[in-house]
Amino acid sequence: MVDTVRSIRKQKGYTQEFVAKESGIARSFYTHIESGAKKPSVGVAKKIAKTLSVPWTIFFEDECSFKEQTEDHSPDCNYFSTDFKIPLKDVME
């Protein structure tokens, strides 16, 4: 998500300040979202997505590497079960 959002913003020629202002959030908060330090709420994700003309769900896509999913048990990966390594998103569909 981090690279995707940043890349889309840059492709459109938008600054972080512009996206934040159009989305009704602080630039510092947007910067944290874009860098991956924070996740937006659904409402904020929808506002940013509207500004960037992208689906709001991109902010919640699983970005764990295969290694993280199979070996590292990264706390950033959402597992339904670490015994079976079933991503939570696969269980919820």
ZAKE-732638 format. One record per atom (N, C-alpha, C): residue number from 1; residue in three letters; atom name; x, y, z. Coordinates in steps of 0.1 Angstrom, whole numbers, always signed. Example, Ala and Ser with C-alpha at 12.3 -4.5 7.8 and 13.67 -1.06 7.14 Angstrom:
<rs>
+-----+---------+-------+-------+-------+-------+
| num | residuo | atomo |     X |     Y |     Z |
+-----+---------+-------+-------+-------+-------+
|   1 |     ALA |     N |  +132 |   -57 |   +78 |
|   1 |     ALA |    CA |  +123 |   -45 |   +78 |
|   1 |     ALA |     C |  +132 |   -33 |   +78 |
|   2 |     SER |     N |  +128 |   -22 |   +71 |
|   2 |     SER |    CA |  +137 |   -11 |   +71 |
|   2 |     SER |     C |  +129 |    +0 |   +79 |
+-----+---------+-------+-------+-------+-------+
</rs>
This chain:
<rs>
+-----+---------+-------+-------+-------+-------+
| num | residuo | atomo |     X |     Y |     Z |
+-----+---------+-------+-------+-------+-------+
|   1 |     MET |     N |    +8 |   -12 |    +0 |
|   1 |     MET |    CA |    +0 |    +0 |    +0 |
|   1 |     MET |     C |    +9 |   +12 |    +0 |
|   2 |     VAL |     N |   +19 |   +13 |    +8 |
|   2 |     VAL |    CA |   +28 |   +24 |    +9 |
|   2 |     VAL |     C |   +33 |   +29 |    -5 |
|   3 |     ASP |     N |   +39 |   +20 |   -12 |
|   3 |     ASP |    CA |   +44 |   +24 |   -25 |
|   3 |     ASP |     C |   +33 |   +28 |   -35 |
|   4 |     THR |     N |   +22 |   +21 |   -34 |
|   4 |     THR |    CA |   +11 |   +23 |   -43 |
|   4 |     THR |     C |    +5 |   +37 |   -41 |
|   5 |     VAL |     N |    +2 |   +41 |   -29 |
|   5 |     VAL |    CA |    -4 |   +54 |   -26 |
|   5 |     VAL |     C |    +6 |   +65 |   -30 |
|   6 |     ARG |     N |   +18 |   +64 |   -26 |
|   6 |     ARG |    CA |   +29 |   +74 |   -29 |
|   6 |     ARG |     C |   +30 |   +76 |   -44 |
|   7 |     SER |     N |   +31 |   +64 |   -51 |
|   7 |     SER |    CA |   +32 |   +64 |   -65 |
|   7 |     SER |     C |   +20 |   +71 |   -72 |
|   8 |     ILE |     N |    +8 |   +68 |   -68 |
|   8 |     ILE |    CA |    -4 |   +74 |   -74 |
|   8 |     ILE |     C |    -4 |   +89 |   -72 |
|   9 |     ARG |     N |    -1 |   +93 |   -59 |
|   9 |     ARG |    CA |    +0 |  +107 |   -56 |
|   9 |     ARG |     C |   +10 |  +114 |   -65 |
|  10 |     LYS |     N |   +22 |  +109 |   -66 |
|  10 |     LYS |    CA |   +32 |  +115 |   -75 |
|  10 |     LYS |     C |   +28 |  +115 |   -89 |
|  11 |     GLN |     N |   +22 |  +104 |   -94 |
|  11 |     GLN |    CA |   +17 |  +104 |  -108 |
|  11 |     GLN |     C |    +8 |  +115 |  -111 |
|  12 |     LYS |     N |    -1 |  +118 |  -102 |
|  12 |     LYS |    CA |   -11 |  +129 |  -104 |
|  12 |     LYS |     C |    -5 |  +143 |  -102 |
|  13 |     GLY |     N |    +8 |  +143 |   -97 |
|  13 |     GLY |    CA |   +14 |  +156 |   -95 |
|  13 |     GLY |     C |    +9 |  +163 |   -82 |
|  14 |     TYR |     N |    +4 |  +155 |   -73 |
|  14 |     TYR |    CA |    -1 |  +161 |   -60 |
|  14 |     TYR |     C |    +9 |  +161 |   -49 |
|  15 |     THR |     N |    +9 |  +171 |   -41 |
|  15 |     THR |    CA |   +18 |  +171 |   -29 |
|  15 |     THR |     C |   +10 |  +164 |   -18 |
|  16 |     GLN |     N |   +18 |  +160 |    -7 |
|  16 |     GLN |    CA |   +11 |  +155 |    +5 |
|  16 |     GLN |     C |    +2 |  +165 |   +11 |
|  17 |     GLU |     N |    +6 |  +178 |   +11 |
|  17 |     GLU |    CA |    -2 |  +188 |   +16 |
|  17 |     GLU |     C |   -16 |  +189 |    +8 |
|  18 |     PHE |     N |   -15 |  +188 |    -5 |
|  18 |     PHE |    CA |   -28 |  +189 |   -13 |
|  18 |     PHE |     C |   -37 |  +178 |    -9 |
|  19 |     VAL |     N |   -32 |  +165 |    -9 |
|  19 |     VAL |    CA |   -40 |  +154 |    -6 |
|  19 |     VAL |     C |   -46 |  +155 |    +7 |
|  20 |     ALA |     N |   -38 |  +159 |   +17 |
|  20 |     ALA |    CA |   -43 |  +160 |   +31 |
|  20 |     ALA |     C |   -54 |  +171 |   +32 |
|  21 |     LYS |     N |   -52 |  +182 |   +26 |
|  21 |     LYS |    CA |   -62 |  +193 |   +26 |
|  21 |     LYS |     C |   -75 |  +189 |   +19 |
|  22 |     GLU |     N |   -74 |  +183 |    +7 |
|  22 |     GLU |    CA |   -86 |  +178 |    +0 |
|  22 |     GLU |     C |   -93 |  +167 |    +8 |
|  23 |     SER |     N |   -86 |  +160 |   +16 |
|  23 |     SER |    CA |   -92 |  +149 |   +23 |
|  23 |     SER |     C |   -96 |  +153 |   +37 |
|  24 |     GLY |     N |   -93 |  +165 |   +41 |
|  24 |     GLY |    CA |   -98 |  +170 |   +54 |
|  24 |     GLY |     C |   -90 |  +165 |   +66 |
|  25 |     ILE |     N |   -77 |  +162 |   +63 |
|  25 |     ILE |    CA |   -69 |  +157 |   +74 |
|  25 |     ILE |     C |   -56 |  +165 |   +75 |
|  26 |     ALA |     N |   -49 |  +164 |   +86 |
|  26 |     ALA |    CA |   -36 |  +170 |   +88 |
|  26 |     ALA |     C |   -26 |  +164 |   +79 |
|  27 |     ARG |     N |   -17 |  +173 |   +74 |
|  27 |     ARG |    CA |    -6 |  +168 |   +65 |
|  27 |     ARG |     C |    +2 |  +157 |   +72 |
|  28 |     SER |     N |    +5 |  +160 |   +85 |
|  28 |     SER |    CA |   +14 |  +151 |   +93 |
|  28 |     SER |     C |    +7 |  +137 |   +94 |
|  29 |     PHE |     N |    -6 |  +137 |   +95 |
|  29 |     PHE |    CA |   -13 |  +124 |   +96 |
|  29 |     PHE |     C |   -13 |  +117 |   +83 |
|  30 |     TYR |     N |   -15 |  +124 |   +72 |
|  30 |     TYR |    CA |   -14 |  +118 |   +58 |
|  30 |     TYR |     C |    +0 |  +113 |   +56 |
|  31 |     THR |     N |   +10 |  +120 |   +60 |
|  31 |     THR |    CA |   +24 |  +116 |   +58 |
|  31 |     THR |     C |   +26 |  +102 |   +66 |
|  32 |     HIS |     N |   +21 |  +101 |   +78 |
|  32 |     HIS |    CA |   +22 |   +88 |   +85 |
|  32 |     HIS |     C |   +14 |   +77 |   +78 |
|  33 |     ILE |     N |    +3 |   +80 |   +72 |
|  33 |     ILE |    CA |    -5 |   +70 |   +65 |
|  33 |     ILE |     C |    +3 |   +66 |   +52 |
|  34 |     GLU |     N |    +8 |   +75 |   +45 |
|  34 |     GLU |    CA |   +15 |   +72 |   +33 |
|  34 |     GLU |     C |   +28 |   +64 |   +35 |
|  35 |     SER |     N |   +35 |   +67 |   +47 |
|  35 |     SER |    CA |   +47 |   +60 |   +50 |
|  35 |     SER |     C |   +44 |   +46 |   +56 |
|  36 |     GLY |     N |   +32 |   +43 |   +59 |
|  36 |     GLY |    CA |   +28 |   +31 |   +65 |
|  36 |     GLY |     C |   +29 |   +30 |   +80 |
|  37 |     ALA |     N |   +33 |   +42 |   +86 |
|  37 |     ALA |    CA |   +34 |   +42 |  +101 |
|  37 |     ALA |     C |   +20 |   +41 |  +108 |
|  38 |     LYS |     N |   +10 |   +46 |  +101 |
|  38 |     LYS |    CA |    -4 |   +45 |  +106 |
|  38 |     LYS |     C |   -13 |   +40 |   +96 |
|  39 |     LYS |     N |   -24 |   +34 |  +100 |
|  39 |     LYS |    CA |   -35 |   +30 |   +91 |
|  39 |     LYS |     C |   -46 |   +40 |   +93 |
|  40 |     PRO |     N |   -53 |   +44 |   +82 |
|  40 |     PRO |    CA |   -64 |   +53 |   +83 |
|  40 |     PRO |     C |   -77 |   +45 |   +88 |
|  41 |     SER |     N |   -86 |   +52 |   +93 |
|  41 |     SER |    CA |   -99 |   +46 |   +95 |
|  41 |     SER |     C |  -106 |   +45 |   +82 |
|  42 |     VAL |     N |  -117 |   +37 |   +81 |
|  42 |     VAL |    CA |  -124 |   +35 |   +69 |
|  42 |     VAL |     C |  -128 |   +49 |   +63 |
|  43 |     GLY |     N |  -133 |   +58 |   +72 |
|  43 |     GLY |    CA |  -138 |   +71 |   +67 |
|  43 |     GLY |     C |  -127 |   +79 |   +61 |
|  44 |     VAL |     N |  -115 |   +79 |   +67 |
|  44 |     VAL |    CA |  -104 |   +87 |   +62 |
|  44 |     VAL |     C |   -99 |   +80 |   +49 |
|  45 |     ALA |     N |   -98 |   +67 |   +49 |
|  45 |     ALA |    CA |   -94 |   +60 |   +37 |
|  45 |     ALA |     C |  -103 |   +64 |   +25 |
|  46 |     LYS |     N |  -116 |   +65 |   +28 |
|  46 |     LYS |    CA |  -125 |   +68 |   +17 |
|  46 |     LYS |     C |  -123 |   +82 |   +12 |
|  47 |     LYS |     N |  -120 |   +92 |   +21 |
|  47 |     LYS |    CA |  -117 |  +105 |   +17 |
|  47 |     LYS |     C |  -104 |  +106 |    +9 |
|  48 |     ILE |     N |   -94 |  +100 |   +14 |
|  48 |     ILE |    CA |   -81 |  +100 |    +6 |
|  48 |     ILE |     C |   -83 |   +93 |    -8 |
|  49 |     ALA |     N |   -90 |   +82 |    -8 |
|  49 |     ALA |    CA |   -93 |   +75 |   -20 |
|  49 |     ALA |     C |  -100 |   +84 |   -30 |
|  50 |     LYS |     N |  -110 |   +91 |   -25 |
|  50 |     LYS |    CA |  -117 |  +100 |   -34 |
|  50 |     LYS |     C |  -108 |  +111 |   -40 |
|  51 |     THR |     N |   -99 |  +116 |   -32 |
|  51 |     THR |    CA |   -90 |  +126 |   -37 |
|  51 |     THR |     C |   -81 |  +121 |   -47 |
|  52 |     LEU |     N |   -76 |  +108 |   -45 |
|  52 |     LEU |    CA |   -67 |  +102 |   -54 |
|  52 |     LEU |     C |   -74 |   +94 |   -66 |
|  53 |     SER |     N |   -87 |   +93 |   -65 |
|  53 |     SER |    CA |   -95 |   +85 |   -75 |
|  53 |     SER |     C |   -91 |   +71 |   -75 |
|  54 |     VAL |     N |   -90 |   +64 |   -64 |
|  54 |     VAL |    CA |   -86 |   +50 |   -62 |
|  54 |     VAL |     C |   -96 |   +43 |   -53 |
|  55 |     PRO |     N |   -97 |   +30 |   -53 |
|  55 |     PRO |    CA |  -106 |   +23 |   -44 |
|  55 |     PRO |     C |  -100 |   +25 |   -29 |
|  56 |     TRP |     N |  -109 |   +27 |   -20 |
|  56 |     TRP |    CA |  -105 |   +30 |    -6 |
|  56 |     TRP |     C |   -99 |   +17 |    +0 |
|  57 |     THR |     N |  -102 |    +6 |    -5 |
|  57 |     THR |    CA |   -97 |    -7 |    +0 |
|  57 |     THR |     C |   -82 |    -9 |    -1 |
|  58 |     ILE |     N |   -76 |    -1 |    -9 |
|  58 |     ILE |    CA |   -61 |    -3 |   -11 |
|  58 |     ILE |     C |   -54 |    +0 |    +2 |
|  59 |     PHE |     N |   -60 |    +7 |   +11 |
|  59 |     PHE |    CA |   -54 |   +10 |   +24 |
|  59 |     PHE |     C |   -54 |    -2 |   +34 |
|  60 |     PHE |     N |   -61 |   -12 |   +30 |
|  60 |     PHE |    CA |   -63 |   -24 |   +39 |
|  60 |     PHE |     C |   -58 |   -37 |   +33 |
|  61 |     GLU |     N |   -52 |   -36 |   +21 |
|  61 |     GLU |    CA |   -47 |   -48 |   +15 |
|  61 |     GLU |     C |   -35 |   -54 |   +23 |
|  62 |     ASP |     N |   -34 |   -67 |   +23 |
|  62 |     ASP |    CA |   -24 |   -74 |   +30 |
|  62 |     ASP |     C |   -11 |   -72 |   +22 |
|  63 |     GLU |     N |    +0 |   -67 |   +29 |
|  63 |     GLU |    CA |   +12 |   -65 |   +22 |
|  63 |     GLU |     C |   +24 |   -74 |   +27 |
|  64 |     CYS |     N |   +20 |   -84 |   +34 |
|  64 |     CYS |    CA |   +31 |   -93 |   +40 |
|  64 |     CYS |     C |   +37 |  -101 |   +29 |
|  65 |     SER |     N |   +50 |  -102 |   +30 |
|  65 |     SER |    CA |   +58 |  -110 |   +20 |
|  65 |     SER |     C |   +55 |  -124 |   +22 |
|  66 |     PHE |     N |   +58 |  -133 |   +13 |
|  66 |     PHE |    CA |   +56 |  -147 |   +14 |
|  66 |     PHE |     C |   +64 |  -152 |   +26 |
|  67 |     LYS |     N |   +76 |  -147 |   +28 |
|  67 |     LYS |    CA |   +85 |  -151 |   +39 |
|  67 |     LYS |     C |   +78 |  -148 |   +52 |
|  68 |     GLU |     N |   +73 |  -136 |   +53 |
|  68 |     GLU |    CA |   +66 |  -132 |   +66 |
|  68 |     GLU |     C |   +54 |  -141 |   +68 |
|  69 |     GLN |     N |   +47 |  -144 |   +58 |
|  69 |     GLN |    CA |   +35 |  -153 |   +60 |
|  69 |     GLN |     C |   +38 |  -167 |   +63 |
|  70 |     THR |     N |   +50 |  -172 |   +59 |
|  70 |     THR |    CA |   +53 |  -186 |   +61 |
|  70 |     THR |     C |   +63 |  -189 |   +72 |
|  71 |     GLU |     N |   +72 |  -179 |   +74 |
|  71 |     GLU |    CA |   +83 |  -182 |   +83 |
|  71 |     GLU |     C |   +84 |  -173 |   +96 |
|  72 |     ASP |     N |   +83 |  -160 |   +93 |
|  72 |     ASP |    CA |   +85 |  -150 |  +104 |
|  72 |     ASP |     C |   +74 |  -148 |  +114 |
|  73 |     HIS |     N |   +62 |  -152 |  +110 |
|  73 |     HIS |    CA |   +50 |  -149 |  +119 |
|  73 |     HIS |     C |   +50 |  -134 |  +123 |
|  74 |     SER |     N |   +52 |  -126 |  +113 |
|  74 |     SER |    CA |   +53 |  -111 |  +116 |
|  74 |     SER |     C |   +40 |  -107 |  +122 |
|  75 |     PRO |     N |   +41 |   -98 |  +133 |
|  75 |     PRO |    CA |   +29 |   -93 |  +139 |
|  75 |     PRO |     C |   +21 |   -84 |  +130 |
|  76 |     ASP |     N |   +27 |   -80 |  +119 |
|  76 |     ASP |    CA |   +20 |   -71 |  +109 |
|  76 |     ASP |     C |   +11 |   -79 |  +100 |
|  77 |     CYS |     N |   +13 |   -92 |   +99 |
|  77 |     CYS |    CA |    +5 |  -101 |   +91 |
|  77 |     CYS |     C |    -8 |  -105 |   +99 |
|  78 |     ASN |     N |   -19 |  -105 |   +92 |
|  78 |     ASN |    CA |   -31 |  -109 |   +99 |
|  78 |     ASN |     C |   -34 |  -124 |   +96 |
|  79 |     TYR |     N |   -31 |  -132 |  +106 |
|  79 |     TYR |    CA |   -34 |  -146 |  +104 |
|  79 |     TYR |     C |   -46 |  -150 |  +112 |
|  80 |     PHE |     N |   -53 |  -159 |  +106 |
|  80 |     PHE |    CA |   -64 |  -166 |  +113 |
|  80 |     PHE |     C |   -59 |  -176 |  +123 |
|  81 |     SER |     N |   -48 |  -183 |  +118 |
|  81 |     SER |    CA |   -42 |  -193 |  +126 |
|  81 |     SER |     C |   -27 |  -194 |  +122 |
|  82 |     THR |     N |   -18 |  -192 |  +131 |
|  82 |     THR |    CA |    -4 |  -193 |  +128 |
|  82 |     THR |     C |    +0 |  -207 |  +126 |
|  83 |     ASP |     N |    -8 |  -217 |  +131 |
|  83 |     ASP |    CA |    -5 |  -231 |  +129 |
|  83 |     ASP |     C |    -7 |  -235 |  +114 |
|  84 |     PHE |     N |   -17 |  -229 |  +108 |
|  84 |     PHE |    CA |   -20 |  -233 |   +94 |
|  84 |     PHE |     C |   -17 |  -222 |   +85 |
|  85 |     LYS |     N |   -13 |  -210 |   +90 |
|  85 |     LYS |    CA |    -9 |  -199 |   +82 |
|  85 |     LYS |     C |   -19 |  -195 |   +72 |
|  86 |     ILE |     N |   -32 |  -194 |   +76 |
|  86 |     ILE |    CA |   -43 |  -189 |   +68 |
|  86 |     ILE |     C |   -45 |  -174 |   +70 |
|  87 |     PRO |     N |   -42 |  -166 |   +59 |
|  87 |     PRO |    CA |   -44 |  -152 |   +61 |
|  87 |     PRO |     C |   -59 |  -149 |   +65 |
|  88 |     LEU |     N |   -61 |  -140 |   +74 |
|  88 |     LEU |    CA |   -74 |  -136 |   +79 |
|  88 |     LEU |     C |   -83 |  -132 |   +67 |
|  89 |     LYS |     N |   -77 |  -125 |   +57 |
|  89 |     LYS |    CA |   -86 |  -120 |   +46 |
|  89 |     LYS |     C |   -92 |  -132 |   +38 |
|  90 |     ASP |     N |   -85 |  -143 |   +38 |
|  90 |     ASP |    CA |   -90 |  -155 |   +31 |
|  90 |     ASP |     C |  -102 |  -161 |   +39 |
|  91 |     VAL |     N |  -101 |  -160 |   +52 |
|  91 |     VAL |    CA |  -112 |  -166 |   +60 |
|  91 |     VAL |     C |  -124 |  -157 |   +60 |
|  92 |     MET |     N |  -122 |  -144 |   +58 |
|  92 |     MET |    CA |  -133 |  -134 |   +59 |
|  92 |     MET |     C |  -141 |  -133 |   +46 |
|  93 |     GLU |     N |  -136 |  -138 |   +35 |
|  93 |     GLU |    CA |  -142 |  -137 |   +22 |
|  93 |     GLU |     C |  -154 |  -147 |   +21 |
+-----+---------+-------+-------+-------+-------+
</rs>
